[in-house]
Amino acid sequence: MAAAIKAVNAKIRSNKVLDYFCSTHFWGPASNFGIPLAAVMDTQKSPEFGTFMRYALAVTPRNGLLFACHFVNFNAQLTQMYRWYDYNYQGGKTKWENIKLEAERQGDMAGKEAQGIVNKVEQKGREAVEEVKRKVS
């Protein structure tokens, strides 16, 4: 029996099309596509019958993990939609440009301050070397 299964598996894996259709690279996205498909289908129904998260609580036994997954996904997508709207229509683009300019300015200031500290340390090091040379001589 194991040899027969091994032979079928080898036959599937030798054909690129069958190999793709029998892999998680196909079935993972194909299964996951059911979520947006259900959401699109729900747009044609009355708002009282929305099933985006309700399904997870309607099945028996209730699936709290699936509900939590849908809840987090819903809020993440809502946040992304708000960020897109804010960036493109509420002045977010100029706000981010100003933040970048301010970060560059502060980075330049920090770099200059760091260079000043390096110069002071080098000067103190040279002074220490000179003092040691004087004491040794």
C-alpha positions in Angstrom: 0.0 0.0 0.0 2.8 2.4 0.9 4.5 1.7 -2.4 1.2 2.5 -4.3 0.9 5.8 -2.4 4.6 6.6 -3.1 4.0 5.9 -6.8 1.0 8.1 -7.0 2.9 10.9 -5.2 5.8 10.6 -7.6 3.4 10.7 -10.6 1.8 13.9 -9.2 5.1 15.5 -8.4 6.5 14.8 -11.9 3.7 16.8 -13.5 4.2 20.6 -12.8 0.5 21.4 -13.2 -0.6 18.6 -10.9 2.2 19.4 -8.5 0.9 23.0 -8.2 -2.7 22.1 -7.8 -1.8 19.5 -5.1 0.3 21.9 -3.1 -0.4 24.4 -0.3 0.7 27.2 -2.7 -2.6 26.7 -4.5 -5.0 25.5 -1.7 -3.9 28.0 0.9 -4.8 31.1 -1.1 -7.8 29.3 -2.7 -9.2 28.6 0.7 -8.4 32.0 2.0 -10.1 33.7 -0.9 -13.4 32.5 0.6 -13.3 35.3 3.2 -13.4 38.2 0.7 -15.8 36.3 -1.5 -18.2 35.9 1.4 -17.8 39.6 2.2 -18.6 40.6 -1.5 -21.6 38.3 -1.5 -22.8 39.9 1.7 -23.0 43.3 0.0 -26.0 42.0 -1.9 -27.8 40.9 1.3 -29.7 43.0 3.9 -27.3 44.5 6.4 -28.9 42.4 9.2 -27.5 39.3 7.6 -23.8 40.2 7.4 -21.8 37.0 8.1 -18.2 38.3 8.3 -17.7 37.6 12.0 -21.2 36.2 12.9 -20.5 32.8 11.3 -17.8 32.0 13.8 -20.4 32.4 16.6 -23.3 30.8 14.7 -21.7 27.4 14.2 -21.8 24.7 16.8 -19.5 24.6 18.7 -18.7 28.3 18.7 -15.3 29.1 17.2 -13.9 31.9 19.3 -10.5 31.7 17.6 -12.0 32.2 14.2 -14.1 35.1 15.5 -10.9 36.7 17.0 -9.1 36.2 13.7 -12.0 37.9 11.8 -12.2 40.7 14.5 -8.5 41.5 14.3 -8.5 41.4 10.5 -11.6 43.7 10.3 -9.9 46.2 12.6 -6.6 46.0 10.9 -8.2 46.6 7.5 -10.3 49.5 8.9 -7.1 51.0 10.3 -5.3 50.7 7.0 -8.3 52.2 5.2 -8.2 55.2 7.6 -4.5 55.6 7.1 -4.9 55.6 3.3 -7.7 58.2 3.5 -5.8 60.4 6.0 -2.6 60.2 3.8 -4.3 61.0 0.5 -7.2 63.3 1.5 -6.6 64.8 5.0 -3.1 66.2 4.7 -1.2 63.2 5.8 1.2 63.4 2.9 2.5 66.8 3.9 2.5 65.7 7.6 4.8 62.7 6.7 7.0 64.9 4.6 7.4 67.3 7.5 8.1 64.4 9.9 10.8 63.1 7.5 12.4 66.6 7.2 12.3 67.0 11.0 13.9 63.6 11.5 16.7 64.5 8.9 17.3 67.8 10.7 17.5 66.1 14.1 19.8 63.5 12.6 22.1 66.1 11.2 22.1 67.9 14.6 22.9 64.7 16.4 25.6 63.9 13.9 27.2 67.3 14.5 26.9 66.9 18.3 28.5 63.4 18.1 31.3 64.8 15.9 31.9 67.5 18.6 32.1 64.8 21.3 34.5 62.7 19.2 36.7 65.8 18.7 36.8 66.5 22.4 37.7 62.9 23.2 40.5 62.9 20.6 41.8 66.2 22.1 41.7 64.7 25.6 43.5 61.6 24.3 46.2 63.7 22.7 46.6 65.7 25.9 46.9 62.5 27.9 49.6 61.2 25.5 51.5 64.4 25.8 51.3 64.4 29.6 52.5 60.7 29.7 55.4 61.6 27.4 56.4 64.6 29.6 56.4 62.4 32.7 58.3 59.6 31.1 61.0 61.9 29.7 
